[in-house]
Amino acid sequence: MFGFSEEQIAGFGMTFGIGGFMLYMLFIIGELAWKSKAGKLGTFILFFVLSFGMLGFVAKTIIQKIWGI
């Protein structure tokens, strides 16, 4: 499709597509904190707990790049 292989399209989706979804999820967490009037500590806890899974995904990607997997 458009001169790209399936592997290239999948790689693009895994980097930019999921990265875009992660940014959108951070926006949703911020909106949730703002609408619930969570305060500074509550907002920190929301971001820390709800974005912990995203941190694992980013760490996995970085480790794969470093080790050449």
PDB file with SEQRES, HELIX, SHEET and CRYST1 records, atoms N, CA, C and O in Angstrom:
SEQRES   1 A   69  MET PHE GLY PHE SER GLU GLU GLN ILE ALA GLY PHE GLY          
SEQRES   2 A   69  MET THR PHE GLY ILE GLY GLY PHE MET LEU TYR MET LEU          
SEQRES   3 A   69  PHE ILE ILE GLY GLU LEU ALA TRP LYS SER LYS ALA GLY          
SEQRES   4 A   69  LYS LEU GLY THR PHE ILE LEU PHE PHE VAL LEU SER PHE          
SEQRES   5 A   69  GLY MET LEU GLY PHE VAL ALA LYS THR ILE ILE GLN LYS          
SEQRES   6 A   69  ILE TRP GLY ILE                                              
HELIX    1 AA1 GLU A    6  PHE A   12  1                                   7    
HELIX    2 AA2 GLY A   13  GLY A   17  3                                   5    
HELIX    3 AA3 ILE A   18  LYS A   35  1                                  18    
HELIX    4 AA4 GLY A   39  LEU A   50  1                                  12    
HELIX    5 AA5 PHE A   52  TRP A   67  1                                  16    
CRYST1    1.000    1.000    1.000  90.00  90.00  90.00 P 1           1          
ATOM      1  N   MET A   1       0.842  -1.168   0.000  1.00  0.00           N  
ATOM      2  CA  MET A   1       0.000   0.000   0.000  1.00  0.00           C  
ATOM      3  C   MET A   1       0.891   1.236   0.000  1.00  0.00           C  
ATOM      4  O   MET A   1       1.681   1.427   0.925  1.00  0.00           O  
ATOM      5  N   PHE A   2       0.779   2.061  -1.005  1.00  0.00           N  
ATOM      6  CA  PHE A   2       1.549   3.290  -1.167  1.00  0.00           C  
ATOM      7  C   PHE A   2       3.050   3.057  -1.114  1.00  0.00           C  
ATOM      8  O   PHE A   2       3.797   3.962  -0.743  1.00  0.00           O  
ATOM      9  N   GLY A   3       3.503   1.878  -1.472  1.00  0.00           N  
ATOM     10  CA  GLY A   3       4.925   1.567  -1.501  1.00  0.00           C  
ATOM     11  C   GLY A   3       5.516   1.170  -0.163  1.00  0.00           C  
ATOM     12  O   GLY A   3       6.735   1.047  -0.050  1.00  0.00           O  
ATOM     13  N   PHE A   4       4.696   0.965   0.851  1.00  0.00           N  
ATOM     14  CA  PHE A   4       5.178   0.563   2.167  1.00  0.00           C  
ATOM     15  C   PHE A   4       4.858  -0.903   2.399  1.00  0.00           C  
ATOM     16  O   PHE A   4       3.837  -1.408   1.933  1.00  0.00           O  
ATOM     17  N   SER A   5       5.734  -1.578   3.121  1.00  0.00           N  
ATOM     18  CA  SER A   5       5.471  -2.965   3.458  1.00  0.00           C  
ATOM     19  C   SER A   5       4.586  -3.030   4.702  1.00  0.00           C  
ATOM     20  O   SER A   5       4.399  -2.033   5.401  1.00  0.00           O  
ATOM     21  N   GLU A   6       4.052  -4.203   4.962  1.00  0.00           N  
ATOM     22  CA  GLU A   6       3.197  -4.381   6.134  1.00  0.00           C  
ATOM     23  C   GLU A   6       3.973  -4.129   7.424  1.00  0.00           C  
ATOM     24  O   GLU A   6       3.429  -3.600   8.393  1.00  0.00           O  
ATOM     25  N   GLU A   7       5.242  -4.509   7.425  1.00  0.00           N  
ATOM     26  CA  GLU A   7       6.077  -4.297   8.606  1.00  0.00           C  
ATOM     27  C   GLU A   7       6.285  -2.811   8.883  1.00  0.00           C  
ATOM     28  O   GLU A   7       6.265  -2.387  10.039  1.00  0.00           O  
ATOM     29  N   GLN A   8       6.485  -2.015   7.825  1.00  0.00           N  
ATOM     30  CA  GLN A   8       6.675  -0.577   8.002  1.00  0.00           C  
ATOM     31  C   GLN A   8       5.409   0.096   8.519  1.00  0.00           C  
ATOM     32  O   GLN A   8       5.480   0.978   9.374  1.00  0.00           O  
ATOM     33  N   ILE A   9       4.261  -0.313   8.011  1.00  0.00           N  
ATOM     34  CA  ILE A   9       2.994   0.270   8.464  1.00  0.00           C  
ATOM     35  C   ILE A   9       2.734  -0.101   9.918  1.00  0.00           C  
ATOM     36  O   ILE A   9       2.289   0.736  10.703  1.00  0.00           O  
ATOM     37  N   ALA A  10       3.011  -1.361  10.284  1.00  0.00           N  
ATOM     38  CA  ALA A  10       2.831  -1.789  11.670  1.00  0.00           C  
ATOM     39  C   ALA A  10       3.783  -1.045  12.607  1.00  0.00           C  
ATOM     40  O   ALA A  10       3.392  -0.666  13.711  1.00  0.00           O  
ATOM     41  N   GLY A  11       5.017  -0.836  12.182  1.00  0.00           N  
ATOM     42  CA  GLY A  11       5.974  -0.086  12.994  1.00  0.00           C  
ATOM     43  C   GLY A  11       5.544   1.353  13.195  1.00  0.00           C  
ATOM     44  O   GLY A  11       5.688   1.908  14.284  1.00  0.00           O  
ATOM     45  N   PHE A  12       5.011   1.959  12.132  1.00  0.00           N  
ATOM     46  CA  PHE A  12       4.501   3.335  12.238  1.00  0.00           C  
ATOM     47  C   PHE A  12       3.336   3.401  13.221  1.00  0.00           C  
ATOM     48  O   PHE A  12       3.258   4.315  14.043  1.00  0.00           O  
ATOM     49  N   GLY A  13       2.434   2.430  13.132  1.00  0.00           N  
ATOM     50  CA  GLY A  13       1.297   2.405  14.041  1.00  0.00           C  
ATOM     51  C   GLY A  13       1.708   2.191  15.479  1.00  0.00           C  
ATOM     52  O   GLY A  13       1.128   2.775  16.393  1.00  0.00           O  
ATOM     53  N   MET A  14       2.717   1.346  15.681  1.00  0.00           N  
ATOM     54  CA  MET A  14       3.162   1.073  17.048  1.00  0.00           C  
ATOM     55  C   MET A  14       3.861   2.283  17.668  1.00  0.00           C  
ATOM     56  O   MET A  14       3.792   2.466  18.884  1.00  0.00           O  
ATOM     57  N   THR A  15       4.520   3.100  16.878  1.00  0.00           N  
ATOM     58  CA  THR A  15       5.214   4.249  17.455  1.00  0.00           C  
ATOM     59  C   THR A  15       4.304   5.472  17.519  1.00  0.00           C  
ATOM     60  O   THR A  15       4.061   6.005  18.602  1.00  0.00           O  
ATOM     61  N   PHE A  16       3.807   5.916  16.387  1.00  0.00           N  
ATOM     62  CA  PHE A  16       3.039   7.160  16.354  1.00  0.00           C  
ATOM     63  C   PHE A  16       1.574   6.961  16.735  1.00  0.00           C  
ATOM     64  O   PHE A  16       0.985   7.820  17.390  1.00  0.00           O  
ATOM     65  N   GLY A  17       0.990   5.853  16.336  1.00  0.00           N  
ATOM     66  CA  GLY A  17      -0.409   5.602  16.660  1.00  0.00           C  
ATOM     67  C   GLY A  17      -0.631   5.421  18.146  1.00  0.00           C  
ATOM     68  O   GLY A  17      -1.496   6.072  18.733  1.00  0.00           O  
ATOM     69  N   ILE A  18       0.145   4.541  18.759  1.00  0.00           N  
ATOM     70  CA  ILE A  18      -0.002   4.312  20.192  1.00  0.00           C  
ATOM     71  C   ILE A  18       0.498   5.525  20.978  1.00  0.00           C  
ATOM     72  O   ILE A  18      -0.034   5.835  22.044  1.00  0.00           O  
ATOM     73  N   GLY A  19       1.511   6.208  20.460  1.00  0.00           N  
ATOM     74  CA  GLY A  19       1.970   7.445  21.113  1.00  0.00           C  
ATOM     75  C   GLY A  19       0.868   8.497  21.141  1.00  0.00           C  
ATOM     76  O   GLY A  19       0.697   9.199  22.137  1.00  0.00           O  
ATOM     77  N   GLY A  20       0.122   8.605  20.044  1.00  0.00           N  
ATOM     78  CA  GLY A  20      -1.008   9.535  19.998  1.00  0.00           C  
ATOM     79  C   GLY A  20      -2.094   9.143  20.989  1.00  0.00           C  
ATOM     80  O   GLY A  20      -2.666  10.003  21.658  1.00  0.00           O  
ATOM     81  N   PHE A  21      -2.379   7.849  21.085  1.00  0.00           N  
ATOM     82  CA  PHE A  21      -3.370   7.388  22.055  1.00  0.00           C  
ATOM     83  C   PHE A  21      -2.907   7.663  23.482  1.00  0.00           C  
ATOM     84  O   PHE A  21      -3.724   7.986  24.344  1.00  0.00           O  
ATOM     85  N   MET A  22      -1.608   7.540  23.739  1.00  0.00           N  
ATOM     86  CA  MET A  22      -1.082   7.825  25.079  1.00  0.00           C  
ATOM     87  C   MET A  22      -1.263   9.304  25.434  1.00  0.00           C  
ATOM     88  O   MET A  22      -1.655   9.639  26.552  1.00  0.00           O  
ATOM     89  N   LEU A  23      -0.976  10.174  24.480  1.00  0.00           N  
ATOM     90  CA  LEU A  23      -1.177  11.605  24.731  1.00  0.00           C  
ATOM     91  C   LEU A  23      -2.647  11.905  24.984  1.00  0.00           C  
ATOM     92  O   LEU A  23      -2.979  12.719  25.846  1.00  0.00           O  
ATOM     93  N   TYR A  24      -3.526  11.252  24.237  1.00  0.00           N  
ATOM     94  CA  TYR A  24      -4.959  11.448  24.433  1.00  0.00           C  
ATOM     95  C   TYR A  24      -5.385  10.948  25.811  1.00  0.00           C  
ATOM     96  O   TYR A  24      -6.213  11.582  26.466  1.00  0.00           O  
ATOM     97  N   MET A  25      -4.834   9.828  26.258  1.00  0.00           N  
ATOM     98  CA  MET A  25      -5.160   9.310  27.592  1.00  0.00           C  
ATOM     99  C   MET A  25      -4.669  10.269  28.680  1.00  0.00           C  
ATOM    100  O   MET A  25      -5.344  10.443  29.695  1.00  0.00           O  
ATOM    101  N   LEU A  26      -3.506  10.892  28.482  1.00  0.00           N  
ATOM    102  CA  LEU A  26      -3.031  11.882  29.444  1.00  0.00           C  
ATOM    103  C   LEU A  26      -3.971  13.081  29.488  1.00  0.00           C  
ATOM    104  O   LEU A  26      -4.231  13.628  30.560  1.00  0.00           O  
ATOM    105  N   PHE A  27      -4.480  13.491  28.328  1.00  0.00           N  
ATOM    106  CA  PHE A  27      -5.464  14.567  28.282  1.00  0.00           C  
ATOM    107  C   PHE A  27      -6.716  14.180  29.065  1.00  0.00           C  
ATOM    108  O   PHE A  27      -7.256  14.992  29.816  1.00  0.00           O  
ATOM    109  N   ILE A  28      -7.179  12.946  28.892  1.00  0.00           N  
ATOM    110  CA  ILE A  28      -8.374  12.479  29.604  1.00  0.00           C  
ATOM    111  C   ILE A  28      -8.131  12.464  31.114  1.00  0.00           C  
ATOM    112  O   ILE A  28      -9.012  12.849  31.883  1.00  0.00           O  
ATOM    113  N   ILE A  29      -6.950  12.025  31.547  1.00  0.00           N  
ATOM    114  CA  ILE A  29      -6.624  12.010  32.977  1.00  0.00           C  
ATOM    115  C   ILE A  29      -6.621  13.435  33.528  1.00  0.00           C  
ATOM    116  O   ILE A  29      -7.144  13.683  34.614  1.00  0.00           O  
ATOM    117  N   GLY A  30      -6.036  14.363  32.785  1.00  0.00           N  
ATOM    118  CA  GLY A  30      -6.033  15.768  33.208  1.00  0.00           C  
ATOM    119  C   GLY A  30      -7.438  16.338  33.280  1.00  0.00           C  
ATOM    120  O   GLY A  30      -7.768  17.073  34.211  1.00  0.00           O  
ATOM    121  N   GLU A  31      -8.253  16.007  32.316  1.00  0.00           N  
ATOM    122  CA  GLU A  31      -9.649  16.464  32.320  1.00  0.00           C  
ATOM    123  C   GLU A  31     -10.403  15.887  33.522  1.00  0.00           C  
ATOM    124  O   GLU A  31     -11.192  16.585  34.159  1.00  0.00           O  
ATOM    125  N   LEU A  32     -10.156  14.619  33.824  1.00  0.00           N  
ATOM    126  CA  LEU A  32     -10.780  13.971  34.976  1.00  0.00           C  
ATOM    127  C   LEU A  32     -10.358  14.658  36.277  1.00  0.00           C  
ATOM    128  O   LEU A  32     -11.189  14.896  37.153  1.00  0.00           O  
ATOM    129  N   ALA A  33      -9.085  14.971  36.399  1.00  0.00           N  
ATOM    130  CA  ALA A  33      -8.591  15.647  37.603  1.00  0.00           C  
ATOM    131  C   ALA A  33      -9.186  17.046  37.720  1.00  0.00           C  
ATOM    132  O   ALA A  33      -9.528  17.483  38.819  1.00  0.00           O  
ATOM    133  N   TRP A  34      -9.311  17.745  36.607  1.00  0.00           N  
ATOM    134  CA  TRP A  34      -9.830  19.111  36.638  1.00  0.00           C  
ATOM    135  C   TRP A  34     -11.314  19.125  36.996  1.00  0.00           C  
ATOM    136  O   TRP A  34     -11.749  19.928  37.821  1.00  0.00           O  
ATOM    137  N   LYS A  35     -12.094  18.231  36.372  1.00  0.00           N  
ATOM    138  CA  LYS A  35     -13.537  18.219  36.633  1.00  0.00           C  
ATOM    139  C   LYS A  35     -13.864  17.722  38.041  1.00  0.00           C  
ATOM    140  O   LYS A  35     -14.874  18.129  38.616  1.00  0.00           O  
ATOM    141  N   SER A  36     -13.028  16.852  38.600  1.00  0.00           N  
ATOM    142  CA  SER A  36     -13.289  16.356  39.948  1.00  0.00           C  
ATOM    143  C   SER A  36     -12.696  17.272  41.019  1.00  0.00           C  
ATOM    144  O   SER A  36     -12.871  17.023  42.212  1.00  0.00           O  
ATOM    145  N   LYS A  37     -11.991  18.334  40.600  1.00  0.00           N  
ATOM    146  CA  LYS A  37     -11.348  19.277  41.518  1.00  0.00           C  
ATOM    147  C   LYS A  37     -10.471  18.521  42.517  1.00  0.00           C  
ATOM    148  O   LYS A  37     -10.604  18.676  43.731  1.00  0.00           O  
ATOM    149  N   ALA A  38      -9.577  17.703  41.976  1.00  0.00           N  
ATOM    150  CA  ALA A  38      -8.777  16.789  42.783  1.00  0.00           C  
ATOM    151  C   ALA A  38      -7.699  17.481  43.611  1.00  0.00           C  
ATOM    152  O   ALA A  38      -7.250  16.913  44.607  1.00  0.00           O  
ATOM    153  N   GLY A  39      -7.279  18.651  43.248  1.00  0.00           N  
ATOM    154  CA  GLY A  39      -6.188  19.311  43.963  1.00  0.00           C  
ATOM    155  C   GLY A  39      -4.846  18.807  43.464  1.00  0.00           C  
ATOM    156  O   GLY A  39      -4.782  17.956  42.577  1.00  0.00           O  
ATOM    157  N   LYS A  40      -3.782  19.333  44.034  1.00  0.00           N  
ATOM    158  CA  LYS A  40      -2.443  18.973  43.559  1.00  0.00           C  
ATOM    159  C   LYS A  40      -2.093  17.522  43.865  1.00  0.00           C  
ATOM    160  O   LYS A  40      -1.613  16.805  42.987  1.00  0.00           O  
ATOM    161  N   LEU A  41      -2.325  17.085  45.087  1.00  0.00           N  
ATOM    162  CA  LEU A  41      -1.994  15.714  45.458  1.00  0.00           C  
ATOM    163  C   LEU A  41      -2.872  14.716  44.710  1.00  0.00           C  
ATOM    164  O   LEU A  41      -2.381  13.700  44.217  1.00  0.00           O  
ATOM    165  N   GLY A  42      -4.159  15.001  44.626  1.00  0.00           N  
ATOM    166  CA  GLY A  42      -5.071  14.116  43.902  1.00  0.00           C  
ATOM    167  C   GLY A  42      -4.730  14.020  42.428  1.00  0.00           C  
ATOM    168  O   GLY A  42      -4.802  12.941  41.839  1.00  0.00           O  
ATOM    169  N   THR A  43      -4.359  15.139  41.831  1.00  0.00           N  
ATOM    170  CA  THR A  43      -3.962  15.133  40.426  1.00  0.00           C  
ATOM    171  C   THR A  43      -2.694  14.321  40.225  1.00  0.00           C  
ATOM    172  O   THR A  43      -2.588  13.560  39.262  1.00  0.00           O  
ATOM    173  N   PHE A  44      -1.731  14.477  41.128  1.00  0.00           N  
ATOM    174  CA  PHE A  44      -0.502  13.698  41.046  1.00  0.00           C  
ATOM    175  C   PHE A  44      -0.801  12.211  41.156  1.00  0.00           C  
ATOM    176  O   PHE A  44      -0.263  11.410  40.391  1.00  0.00           O  
ATOM    177  N   ILE A  45      -1.649  11.839  42.096  1.00  0.00           N  
ATOM    178  CA  ILE A  45      -1.988  10.424  42.276  1.00  0.00           C  
ATOM    179  C   ILE A  45      -2.700   9.881  41.044  1.00  0.00           C  
ATOM    180  O   ILE A  45      -2.407   8.771  40.601  1.00  0.00           O  
ATOM    181  N   LEU A  46      -3.630  10.650  40.488  1.00  0.00           N  
ATOM    182  CA  LEU A  46      -4.327  10.219  39.270  1.00  0.00           C  
ATOM    183  C   LEU A  46      -3.335   9.985  38.132  1.00  0.00           C  
ATOM    184  O   LEU A  46      -3.370   8.941  37.481  1.00  0.00           O  
ATOM    185  N   PHE A  47      -2.457  10.951  37.894  1.00  0.00           N  
ATOM    186  CA  PHE A  47      -1.490  10.793  36.811  1.00  0.00           C  
ATOM    187  C   PHE A  47      -0.543   9.632  37.070  1.00  0.00           C  
ATOM    188  O   PHE A  47      -0.225   8.879  36.150  1.00  0.00           O  
ATOM    189  N   PHE A  48      -0.089   9.476  38.305  1.00  0.00           N  
ATOM    190  CA  PHE A  48       0.859   8.418  38.621  1.00  0.00           C  
ATOM    191  C   PHE A  48       0.225   7.045  38.437  1.00  0.00           C  
ATOM    192  O   PHE A  48       0.792   6.183  37.765  1.00  0.00           O  
ATOM    193  N   VAL A  49      -0.936   6.841  39.023  1.00  0.00           N  
ATOM    194  CA  VAL A  49      -1.566   5.523  38.995  1.00  0.00           C  
ATOM    195  C   VAL A  49      -2.086   5.179  37.599  1.00  0.00           C  
ATOM    196  O   VAL A  49      -1.848   4.079  37.102  1.00  0.00           O  
ATOM    197  N   LEU A  50      -2.792   6.114  36.969  1.00  0.00           N  
ATOM    198  CA  LEU A  50      -3.426   5.803  35.694  1.00  0.00           C  
ATOM    199  C   LEU A  50      -2.445   5.765  34.521  1.00  0.00           C  
ATOM    200  O   LEU A  50      -2.733   5.145  33.497  1.00  0.00           O  
ATOM    201  N   SER A  51      -1.306   6.413  34.658  1.00  0.00           N  
ATOM    202  CA  SER A  51      -0.352   6.386  33.554  1.00  0.00           C  
ATOM    203  C   SER A  51       0.798   5.407  33.809  1.00  0.00           C  
ATOM    204  O   SER A  51       1.756   5.375  33.036  1.00  0.00           O  
ATOM    205  N   PHE A  52       0.721   4.611  34.875  1.00  0.00           N  
ATOM    206  CA  PHE A  52       1.784   3.660  35.197  1.00  0.00           C  
ATOM    207  C   PHE A  52       1.930   2.595  34.116  1.00  0.00           C  
ATOM    208  O   PHE A  52       3.047   2.173  33.818  1.00  0.00           O  
ATOM    209  N   GLY A  53       0.821   2.152  33.523  1.00  0.00           N  
ATOM    210  CA  GLY A  53       0.873   1.169  32.441  1.00  0.00           C  
ATOM    211  C   GLY A  53       1.551   1.718  31.200  1.00  0.00           C  
ATOM    212  O   GLY A  53       2.282   1.000  30.518  1.00  0.00           O  
ATOM    213  N   MET A  54       1.310   2.992  30.903  1.00  0.00           N  
ATOM    214  CA  MET A  54       1.959   3.619  29.752  1.00  0.00           C  
ATOM    215  C   MET A  54       3.465   3.690  29.965  1.00  0.00           C  
ATOM    216  O   MET A  54       4.237   3.532  29.019  1.00  0.00           O  
ATOM    217  N   LEU A  55       3.881   3.924  31.196  1.00  0.00           N  
ATOM    218  CA  LEU A  55       5.302   3.978  31.508  1.00  0.00           C  
ATOM    219  C   LEU A  55       5.963   2.632  31.225  1.00  0.00           C  
ATOM    220  O   LEU A  55       7.087   2.583  30.725  1.00  0.00           O  
ATOM    221  N   GLY A  56       5.270   1.549  31.542  1.00  0.00           N  
ATOM    222  CA  GLY A  56       5.800   0.220  31.255  1.00  0.00           C  
ATOM    223  C   GLY A  56       5.965  -0.019  29.761  1.00  0.00           C  
ATOM    224  O   GLY A  56       6.957  -0.608  29.331  1.00  0.00           O  
ATOM    225  N   PHE A  57       5.005   0.432  28.974  1.00  0.00           N  
ATOM    226  CA  PHE A  57       5.098   0.269  27.525  1.00  0.00           C  
ATOM    227  C   PHE A  57       6.271   1.066  26.959  1.00  0.00           C  
ATOM    228  O   PHE A  57       6.996   0.572  26.095  1.00  0.00           O  
ATOM    229  N   VAL A  58       6.458   2.276  27.432  1.00  0.00           N  
ATOM    230  CA  VAL A  58       7.568   3.112  26.966  1.00  0.00           C  
ATOM    231  C   VAL A  58       8.898   2.495  27.392  1.00  0.00           C  
ATOM    232  O   VAL A  58       9.848   2.473  26.609  1.00  0.00           O  
ATOM    233  N   ALA A  59       8.974   1.992  28.627  1.00  0.00           N  
ATOM    234  CA  ALA A  59      10.203   1.355  29.110  1.00  0.00           C  
ATOM    235  C   ALA A  59      10.541   0.127  28.275  1.00  0.00           C  
ATOM    236  O   ALA A  59      11.706  -0.106  27.953  1.00  0.00           O  
ATOM    237  N   LYS A  60       9.523  -0.662  27.921  1.00  0.00           N  
ATOM    238  CA  LYS A  60       9.749  -1.844  27.094  1.00  0.00           C  
ATOM    239  C   LYS A  60      10.333  -1.445  25.736  1.00  0.00           C  
ATOM    240  O   LYS A  60      11.251  -2.099  25.240  1.00  0.00           O  
ATOM    241  N   THR A  61       9.817  -0.402  25.149  1.00  0.00           N  
ATOM    242  CA  THR A  61      10.314   0.062  23.854  1.00  0.00           C  
ATOM    243  C   THR A  61      11.756   0.542  23.954  1.00  0.00           C  
ATOM    244  O   THR A  61      12.572   0.242  23.083  1.00  0.00           O  
ATOM    245  N   ILE A  62      12.074   1.285  25.007  1.00  0.00           N  
ATOM    246  CA  ILE A  62      13.440   1.789  25.189  1.00  0.00           C  
ATOM    247  C   ILE A  62      14.410   0.635  25.414  1.00  0.00           C  
ATOM    248  O   ILE A  62      15.501   0.627  24.844  1.00  0.00           O  
ATOM    249  N   ILE A  63      14.028  -0.337  26.235  1.00  0.00           N  
ATOM    250  CA  ILE A  63      14.889  -1.490  26.494  1.00  0.00           C  
ATOM    251  C   ILE A  63      15.140  -2.287  25.209  1.00  0.00           C  
ATOM    252  O   ILE A  63      16.255  -2.751  24.971  1.00  0.00           O  
ATOM    253  N   GLN A  64      14.110  -2.440  24.391  1.00  0.00           N  
ATOM    254  CA  GLN A  64      14.271  -3.147  23.128  1.00  0.00           C  
ATOM    255  C   GLN A  64      15.253  -2.427  22.206  1.00  0.00           C  
ATOM    256  O   GLN A  64      16.059  -3.067  21.531  1.00  0.00           O  
ATOM    257  N   LYS A  65      15.184  -1.084  22.179  1.00  0.00           N  
ATOM    258  CA  LYS A  65      16.106  -0.312  21.333  1.00  0.00           C  
ATOM    259  C   LYS A  65      17.535  -0.423  21.836  1.00  0.00           C  
ATOM    260  O   LYS A  65      18.466  -0.560  21.043  1.00  0.00           O  
ATOM    261  N   ILE A  66      17.716  -0.364  23.157  1.00  0.00           N  
ATOM    262  CA  ILE A  66      19.059  -0.429  23.733  1.00  0.00           C  
ATOM    263  C   ILE A  66      19.696  -1.798  23.484  1.00  0.00           C  
ATOM    264  O   ILE A  66      20.857  -1.885  23.084  1.00  0.00           O  
ATOM    265  N   TRP A  67      18.938  -2.855  23.721  1.00  0.00           N  
ATOM    266  CA  TRP A  67      19.466  -4.208  23.579  1.00  0.00           C  
ATOM    267  C   TRP A  67      19.455  -4.698  22.149  1.00  0.00           C  
ATOM    268  O   TRP A  67      20.016  -5.755  21.859  1.00  0.00           O  
ATOM    269  N   GLY A  68      18.830  -3.958  21.244  1.00  0.00           N  
ATOM    270  CA  GLY A  68      18.811  -4.349  19.840  1.00  0.00           C  
ATOM    271  C   GLY A  68      17.904  -5.530  19.536  1.00  0.00           C  
ATOM    272  O   GLY A  68      18.178  -6.307  18.621  1.00  0.00           O  
ATOM    273  N   ILE A  69      16.844  -5.666  20.284  1.00  0.00           N  
ATOM    274  CA  ILE A  69      15.902  -6.778  20.084  1.00  0.00           C  
ATOM    275  C   ILE A  69      14.942  -6.433  18.977  1.00  0.00           C  
ATOM    276  O   ILE A  69      14.065  -7.232  18.647  1.00  0.00           O  
TER     277      ILE A  69                                                      
END                                                                             
